[in-house]
């Protein structure tokens, strides 16, 4: 994949959409190794960009969303972003005392 000439700060979602970055759950050591197809998609994400009139969420919030919601895109081999509709966001997650969301 050719490196993108864009960065995520250049994207502004339109309408009732937000741009998020998936948060992977911590990996556990040991146990049975499952193929990628058998591993559930993460349903928690950090909000990166919202439209100017958004009232429910703000950049930096951690949200829970429907499992198969959103349109996935990437700007490099490392980054994986989603464009979600607000109706697919089910909750805003408040970090615990240690600052974790998992």
PyMOL commands that set and color helices and strands:
alter all, ss='L'
color gray80, all
select helices_A, chain A and resi 8-10+36-38+86-88
alter helices_A, ss='H'
color red, helices_A
select strands_A, chain A and resi 17-22+44-50+62-65+71-73+81-85+89-93
alter strands_A, ss='S'
color yellow, strands_A
deselect
rebuild
show_as cartoon
